[in-house]
Every structure is written in C-alpha cells, then in structure tokens.
C-alpha cells in the first residue's frame, strides 16, 4: 500500500501496533524513481535529486520539494513535482537520505544538504534565484522549516503535516539519535515520551510536547523565517498532532511579533492530508485513512488544499 504522502512502513506499523518510532527491525528500502523524459537526475556532491524545469522561457520561480520519512525520491512526490512544473515552477525534488552518497537512515542528515540544493538552484539560468520556495510534508516539513529558518533568501514555505519542534531521527533502534547535523554538530531534539502510559506513537509525540519547556533548544525557531508561511494539517491526524503543532508555530510567531502563517485545517483528514487531488474511482482511494481521517475527508482536503498551495506559491513567488 502506498500513501498519498509516501509515508514509510515505519510509521504505518508503529501506528497500528502501538510500537515506538524506534523499535522496528529493518528499514524499508527507499524508492528512487527515475525522473523520466520530463526531468533530469542531478548528482552533485550532497545533491541527489530529480530536476523538473518549467516549460518556456525563463527565468522561472522555483520550488525545492522534500518528501517525508520514506526518504529516497518517491514516485508520489515526483508526481507532485511534475504537476508543479506544469504550473510554471521549476522543481528540484531533493533526496536527503536513502540515496547514493547520502545517509541511509534519517539520522545525522546535514542541514547543509538543503543549503547546497538551494545554491544549486540559484545557479541555474532558467531559475530566478530571488523567487524560490520550499515545500515539505511531515519530516520534510520539519526539514523545510529548519532550512527556512537558516536561509533568509527563501520567499515562501509550505509545511504540510507540520511540526513545531525537532524530533529524534529514525534509526530503527530503541535508542534515540539526532536526525540533523549543523556544521557537523547534532541539532537538539525533543525526546519521545516514554513515561509508561504511551500505547502508540501518537501518544509518544503528544505527551512529549508537554515537556517541551524542558527542551527549549528543540523548538524550531520559526520567528527567524523571513518567507511567508503556509501550514496544512489534518485534525484527525493519528501519527502526530500536526494541527496542535501548527497552533504552536502560530503562537511562537505571534510571541515574536512576526506575521502569522496561513493555516489550512481539515477536520476529517489525517496525516495524509496533502497531495494531488484523488479520483474516488482510484484503487488507492479505499486505502486512505490509515493514519487518521476518512477517504472522503482526505480526498476533500487534497481537492481543496492543492490549488490553494499552488496559488500561495504563485503569489509569493511573483516578480
């Protein structure tokens, strides 16, 4: 089964079995999809990506597109990349782990991977380096917000299924490890709650947030972000509390007198809240909702959020 946001088997099994985010055995093999005739494979230092240039004369606005905990270069994210390219954006679908030459797990991923990718984009003649945005979902949203809090040249950020804090990496062991490095040093993270009463991964995330005051360094410094921000979340998310964390992002922005984000909340959608519109006749439709929500609610969220995200990028990345 594939999920609309390409979530890995780790989270599917952890959510269903009541296991922790770190106690599963073998990590799934990330999908590395071919870019096809519309794109180009890029392999340059830390950059392993599929590049989809917009048609016509440039320079074009551009989007750095990040997948979630599945890693690699998944076909579902590639489909989003080609759809965005069709809307007039040049898109770099970036792999940040699970590809050749990169960490094979979401552990110790250098944040410089994203700054390198943005630098590569700015050097392309068909990209307007002053009009670049970033889009990421779930762990990709965590990466997108971290990248935007460090690169002031980004003009628009869309974080779907967002988090307000840095979480541990995904090591497939019971021990917790940092997911990100900055200048070679581990980034602080908020440990999962293990008080004994957590029966599933959602409870570990939710209960950990109650202790965030003891881990101030784990909070993502969204107040540093100069770009306009859009957050998309499902109120029925059963993987992690993405809508409450979107609220925390808003509260932090307001507390620092920063413009608040545009937030799209969908009451009957779960962690699969964002993606390309889904045809109810598709075989994939019936599998929606394994991470909260209903197929109808998730399909409605996709149909509503997708054009709003495209319009947001079009507005914020306009000349």
C-alpha positions in Angstrom: 0.0 0.0 0.0 1.2 3.5 -0.8 0.1 6.5 1.0 -0.6 9.9 -0.6 2.3 11.5 1.1 4.6 8.4 0.8 4.8 7.7 4.5 7.2 4.9 5.3 6.3 1.4 6.6 7.9 2.5 9.9 5.1 4.8 10.8 2.3 2.6 9.4 3.4 -0.3 11.6 4.1 1.8 14.6 0.7 3.4 14.5 -1.1 0.1 14.0 0.9 -2.0 16.5 1.4 0.5 19.3 5.1 0.2 18.9 7.6 3.1 19.3 9.1 5.0 16.5 12.4 3.3 17.1 11.7 -0.4 17.8 11.1 -1.8 14.3 13.6 -4.1 12.6 14.7 -3.5 9.0 14.1 -0.1 7.5 12.2 -0.1 4.2 14.1 0.4 1.0 13.5 4.0 -0.2 12.1 4.3 -3.7 14.4 6.2 -6.1 12.1 7.0 -9.1 13.5 7.8 -12.5 12.8 11.4 -13.5 11.6 10.3 -16.9 11.6 12.4 -20.0 10.3 15.5 -18.2 13.2 15.6 -15.8 16.9 15.2 -15.2 18.8 13.3 -12.5 21.1 15.5 -10.6 24.1 14.1 -8.6 26.5 16.7 -7.4 28.1 16.4 -4.0 25.4 16.3 -1.4 22.7 16.9 -4.0 20.9 13.8 -5.3 17.7 14.9 -6.9 15.3 14.9 -9.8 15.0 18.2 -11.6 11.9 19.3 -13.5 12.3 22.6 -15.3 9.2 24.6 -16.1 8.4 24.9 -19.8 9.0 28.1 -21.8 11.4 31.0 -21.5 12.8 31.6 -18.0 13.9 32.5 -15.6 11.1 30.8 -13.6 10.1 30.8 -10.0 11.2 27.5 -8.4 10.3 25.1 -5.5 12.6 22.8 -3.5 10.4 19.8 -2.9 11.0 17.4 0.1 9.5 14.1 0.9 8.9 12.7 4.3 10.3 9.8 6.4 10.2 7.4 3.4 13.4 9.0 2.0 14.6 8.5 -1.5 12.9 10.0 -4.5 9.4 8.6 -4.4 7.1 8.5 -7.3 4.2 10.2 -5.5 6.5 13.1 -4.7 7.7 13.0 -8.3 4.1 13.3 -9.5 3.7 16.4 -7.3 7.0 17.8 -8.8 5.8 17.3 -12.4 2.4 18.8 -11.6 4.1 21.9 -10.1 6.3 22.2 -13.1 3.2 22.2 -15.2 2.0 25.2 -13.2 5.1 27.1 -14.2 7.5 26.3 -11.4 10.9 24.7 -11.9 11.1 22.0 -9.2 14.0 20.2 -7.6 12.8 17.0 -5.9 15.6 16.5 -3.4 16.7 13.3 -1.7 18.2 13.9 1.7 18.6 10.3 2.9 18.3 6.9 1.4 20.1 7.7 -1.9 23.7 7.0 -3.1 26.3 9.1 -1.2 23.8 10.2 1.5 22.9 8.9 4.9 20.8 5.7 4.5 18.6 6.5 7.5 17.1 9.7 8.7 20.0 10.1 11.2 22.7 12.7 11.1 21.4 14.4 8.0 23.4 17.6 7.4 21.3 20.7 7.1 23.8 21.9 4.6 22.2 19.4 2.2 19.3 21.9 1.8 21.5 25.0 1.5 23.6 23.2 -1.1 20.4 22.4 -3.0 19.3 26.0 -2.8 22.7 27.2 -4.0 22.5 24.8 -7.0 19.0 26.1 -7.9 20.2 29.7 -7.8 23.0 28.9 -10.2 20.5 27.6 -12.9 19.9 30.0 -15.7 16.2 29.0 -16.0 15.6 29.8 -12.3 15.1 33.2 -10.8 17.2 33.0 -7.7 15.1 35.6 -6.0 11.9 33.6 -6.3 12.5 30.2 -4.7 10.1 28.5 -2.2 10.2 25.2 -0.3 7.6 22.5 0.2 7.8 19.6 2.6 5.5 17.2 4.3 5.9 15.5 7.8 9.6 15.0 8.4 10.0 17.0 5.2 8.1 19.8 6.8 10.5 19.7 9.7 13.3 20.0 7.3 11.6 22.8 5.3 11.1 24.9 8.4 14.6 24.3 9.6 16.0 25.3 6.2 13.9 28.4 6.0 14.9 29.5 9.5 18.5 29.5 8.2 18.2 30.8 4.7 16.6 34.2 4.5 16.5 34.2 0.7 13.6 31.8 0.6 10.4 33.6 -0.3 7.7 31.0 0.5 7.4 28.0 2.8 4.7 25.4 2.7 4.8 22.8 5.5 2.2 20.1 5.4 1.6 17.8 8.5 4.0 20.3 10.2 5.9 20.1 13.5 6.8 22.9 15.8 9.8 21.0 17.2 12.8 18.9 16.1 12.1 15.2 16.8 14.7 12.4 17.0 16.0 10.8 13.9 14.6 7.5 12.6 17.3 4.9 13.5 15.2 1.7 13.7 16.6 1.0 17.2 15.2 1.7 20.6 17.9 4.3 21.2 17.2 7.9 20.1 19.6 9.6 17.8 19.7 13.2 16.3 18.1 13.4 12.9 20.0 16.5 11.8 23.5 17.9 12.0 24.5 21.5 11.6 28.2 22.3 10.9 28.8 18.7 12.0 27.1 19.1 15.4 23.9 17.3 16.3 20.8 19.5 16.4 18.9 19.4 19.7 15.7 17.4 19.6 12.6 16.7 21.8 12.8 13.1 23.0 9.8 10.9 22.6 7.7 10.5 25.8 8.3 7.2 27.5 6.5 7.5 30.8 4.9 4.1 30.6 1.4 5.2 29.6 2.0 5.7 25.9 0.3 3.0 23.9 1.2 4.2 20.4 3.4 6.5 18.5 0.8 9.4 18.6 0.8 9.3 22.4 4.6 9.5 22.4 4.6 12.6 20.3 1.6 14.2 22.1 3.0 13.6 25.6 6.5 14.7 24.6 5.1 18.1 23.7 4.0 18.6 27.3 7.7 18.5 28.2 8.9 20.9 25.5 9.6 23.6 28.1 12.4 21.5 29.4 13.9 21.3 25.9 13.8 24.8 24.6 16.6 24.1 22.1 14.3 21.6 20.3 11.8 24.2 19.3 12.1 25.3 15.6 13.0 29.0 15.5 10.2 29.9 13.1 10.5 33.5 14.1 13.7 33.7 12.1 11.9 32.8 8.9 11.6 35.8 6.6 9.4 34.0 4.0 5.7 33.8 4.0 4.5 30.5 5.6 1.6 28.2 4.9 0.7 25.2 7.1 -1.6 22.4 6.1 -2.8 19.8 8.7 -5.5 17.2 9.4 -7.3 17.4 12.7 -7.7 13.7 12.6 -4.0 13.0 12.3 -3.2 9.8 14.2 0.5 9.8 13.6 1.5 13.1 15.3 -0.5 16.1 16.5 0.1 18.2 13.4 -2.7 20.7 14.0 -1.8 21.4 17.6 1.8 21.8 16.4 0.7 24.2 13.7 -1.0 26.2 16.5 2.3 26.2 18.4 4.1 27.6 15.4 1.5 30.4 15.2 1.9 31.2 18.9 5.7 31.4 18.5 5.4 33.7 15.5 2.9 35.9 17.4 5.1 36.0 20.5 8.0 37.3 18.4 5.8 39.8 16.6 6.2 38.0 13.3 3.4 37.7 10.7 1.4 34.5 11.5 1.2 31.8 8.9 -1.7 30.9 6.6 -3.2 27.7 8.1 -5.4 25.2 6.3 -7.0 22.7 8.7 -9.2 19.8 7.7 -11.3 18.1 10.4 -11.9 14.8 8.6 -8.3 14.3 7.3 -5.4 12.7 9.0 -1.7 12.5 8.2 -2.4 12.1 4.5 -4.0 15.5 4.4 -2.0 16.8 1.4 -1.3 15.6 -2.1 -2.6 15.8 -5.6 -6.4 15.5 -6.0 -7.5 11.9 -5.8 -10.2 10.3 -8.1 -12.6 8.3 -5.9 -12.5 5.6 -8.6 -8.8 5.0 -8.0 -7.9 1.8 -6.2 -5.7 3.9 -3.9 -8.7 5.8 -2.7 -10.0 3.0 -0.5 -6.7 2.8 1.4 -6.7 6.4 2.6 -7.2 7.0 6.3 -4.7 4.5 7.8 -3.2 7.5 9.6 -6.4 9.2 10.6 -9.4 10.6 8.8 -11.6 9.0 6.2 -11.1 8.5 2.4 -13.8 11.1 1.7 -12.3 13.6 4.1 -8.8 13.2 2.8 -9.9 13.4 -0.8 -11.8 16.6 0.0 -8.7 18.0 1.7 -6.5 17.2 -1.3 -9.0 18.8 -3.7 -9.2 22.0 -1.5 -5.5 22.4 -0.4 -3.7 21.6 -3.7 -4.9 24.6 -5.7 -4.5 26.9 -2.6 -0.9 25.8 -2.2 -0.3 26.5 -5.9 -1.9 29.9 -5.6 0.1 30.7 -2.5 3.4 29.9 -4.3 2.2 31.8 -7.3 1.5 34.9 -5.2 4.6 34.8 -3.0 7.0 33.9 -5.8 5.6 36.5 -8.2 8.1 39.0 -9.7 
